[in-house]
């Protein structure tokens, strides 16, 4: 091969390599582009509060709904407020023990959001010195057509320092000669100290938590136990009705309970936020099935004695007539004859025009009850045990003897 031919071959391979590198660069740039969800990092002192904003940036599609979970170390941080979203509606639930806050966001109108979107502002309170990551998990991100939109997640972190500036790592104190002078008693918490950002008191060791605007309903772990179910109220015609009904289940068995919204007309329904309350000593919620809800998007969070559920439409389609809001798998854990009320707390019903039906009282709630039955399906009186049975037999025997003696 001539020198000119060898030079041409080398030039060809050099150009080919250049094109390959250029192609890889373009593919990488295209892959890296897209929506990004992030939360900033921060540094706090014990007792201080700081508000951090979760942002959705660089989105070109019209976003109609999103569900995101923020996880953190509950021994170091505590969420005291979730608010101020660009979305029309924000609902959240915080599990303080697990250090997890789930946020549900959605639009009421037909138009979605583009560009840079403030998903939510979270106010964190520093509980003790240390470092905690803030992990973001994207559960749902959809456009107006109900199609899932991809996004990159960028977590953050919070470092909490003690009043002296330490981040929780113990620093050995220099050795000093012991003194016989007794140390003065410590003053009670709440004394002076530098104020922190977010409006909390900086000098308190255990600051009182700020009131949370959470829509989570209060649980009722001590619901009364009765032996006979009360009849369900009769629905009023031509009024939207939220119902669950009176149920029975054998102890140890599992059943399906359905929450329905009936009589939807007019502008139809876009979203609903409903909480179910019950006695956890009598019934246990095993699961809430999202697939059986008539709403396009459905989310539920549970705690002992309460389940908060939200369903909403992502597009322009409305829900009318009678719809299934949720189905729950319930397990009877009480004794035969025991009963718990199944309370329904309707927090929000929103029609397609964004009107709050709760504010106008344009609905009625028909709560229910759940009674524990025996394995054969018959209700038993819990007080009728062996002792009661023996006493009744003895009483019957004495009565027969008296009749014979006469």
Secondary structure by P-SEA (a helix, b strand, c coil): ccaaaaaaaaaaaaaaaaaaaaaaaaaaaaaaccbbbbcccccccccbbbbbbbccccccccccbbbbbbbcccccccccccccccccccccccccccbbbbbbbbbcccbbbccccccbbbbbbbccbbbbbbbbbbccccccccbbbbbbbbbbbbbbbccccccccccccccccccccccccccccccccccccccccccccccccccccccccccccccccccccccccccccccbbbbbccccccccbbbbbbbbbcccccccccbbbbbbbbccccccccccccccccccbbbbbbcccbbbbbbbbccccccccccccbbbbbbbcccccbbbbbccccccccccccccccccccbbbbbbbbbbbccccccccccccaaaaaaaaaaaaaaaaaaaac
